[in-house]
Amino acid sequence: MKGIYCLLIKVLESKEILIGKLGKIKFERGNYIYVGSAQKNLEKRIERHFKKKKKKYWHIDYLLEDKGVRVEKAIIFPFERKNKECELARKLLKKGEAIENFGSSDCKCKSHLIKIWKKI
């Protein structure tokens, strides 16, 4: 199956985390949403995000590896169109604050990780 997904993430305490080539980023304690996609094996991608030990490919891998960060839930949207990921990320930005350039190095979005400050 292919599609897009949202990971509901909780950062348990404020801290700086090294995120690959982005460098150190300060994450405030609270709730975040990450928007991602998979063009095949969507279920396997989601399973992978719940594992702490894995080879790091994406920005999200660095964040989720931290002991003070956990994935609370994954929501799957089985869409055929690729651009739905960016569309959803832009809509969610209205509910929070972008973590600049996170997860969006292959598109023109401000970010695919949003710190949530409004109820969704």
C-alpha positions in Angstrom: 0.0 0.0 0.0 1.2 3.6 -0.6 0.0 6.8 0.9 0.8 9.4 3.5 0.8 9.2 7.2 1.0 11.4 10.3 3.0 10.5 13.4 1.8 12.0 16.6 4.9 12.5 18.7 5.5 13.5 22.3 8.7 15.2 23.4 8.9 14.5 27.1 11.3 17.3 28.1 12.8 20.3 26.3 16.2 19.4 24.8 18.6 19.9 21.9 18.9 16.9 19.5 21.3 16.5 16.6 19.2 16.0 13.5 21.7 14.8 10.8 22.8 17.6 8.4 20.3 20.0 10.0 22.5 20.2 13.1 21.3 20.6 16.6 17.7 21.7 17.0 15.9 22.8 20.2 12.7 20.8 20.8 10.4 22.2 23.4 8.5 19.7 25.6 5.1 19.0 24.0 3.2 17.4 21.1 4.4 17.3 17.5 3.0 16.0 14.2 5.2 14.6 11.4 3.8 14.2 7.9 5.5 11.6 5.8 4.8 9.4 2.8 5.7 6.0 1.3 5.2 5.0 -2.3 5.3 1.4 -1.4 5.2 -0.7 1.9 3.5 2.0 3.9 2.8 -0.4 6.8 6.5 -1.3 7.0 7.5 2.4 7.0 5.2 3.0 10.0 6.5 0.0 11.9 10.0 1.2 11.3 9.2 4.6 13.0 8.2 2.8 16.2 11.6 1.2 16.5 14.4 3.0 18.5 17.3 1.1 16.9 17.6 1.5 13.1 19.8 2.9 10.5 19.2 6.6 10.1 18.1 7.8 6.7 15.6 10.7 7.4 15.4 13.6 9.8 12.6 11.8 11.7 14.9 8.9 12.4 17.2 11.2 14.5 14.4 12.6 16.5 12.7 9.3 17.2 15.9 7.6 18.3 16.1 9.9 21.4 15.0 8.3 24.7 12.9 11.3 25.6 10.8 11.2 22.4 8.1 8.7 21.6 5.6 8.0 18.9 2.1 8.0 20.4 0.1 7.1 17.3 0.2 6.8 13.5 -2.6 7.8 11.2 -2.6 6.5 7.7 -4.1 8.1 4.6 -4.0 5.7 1.5 -3.7 8.4 -1.2 -2.4 7.8 -4.7 -1.2 11.4 -5.4 2.2 12.3 -4.1 1.5 16.0 -3.4 -1.0 15.2 -0.7 1.8 15.0 1.8 2.8 18.6 1.3 -0.9 19.7 1.1 -1.5 18.1 4.6 1.7 19.6 6.1 0.7 23.1 4.9 -2.8 22.7 6.5 -1.3 21.4 9.8 1.1 24.4 10.0 -2.0 26.5 10.8 -2.3 24.6 14.0 1.2 25.0 15.2 4.8 26.0 14.6 7.1 24.6 11.9 10.4 23.0 12.8 12.2 24.7 9.9 13.3 22.5 7.0 12.6 19.3 9.0 11.6 16.4 6.6 11.2 18.7 3.7 14.5 18.6 1.9 12.9 17.1 -1.2 10.1 19.7 -1.5 9.5 23.4 -1.1 7.6 23.1 2.2 8.6 25.0 5.3 8.5 21.8 7.3 6.9 18.4 7.7 7.2 18.5 11.5 4.9 20.8 13.4 4.9 21.6 17.1 1.2 21.7 17.9 -0.3 24.5 19.9 -3.9 24.3 18.8 -6.2 21.4 19.3 -6.6 19.3 16.1 
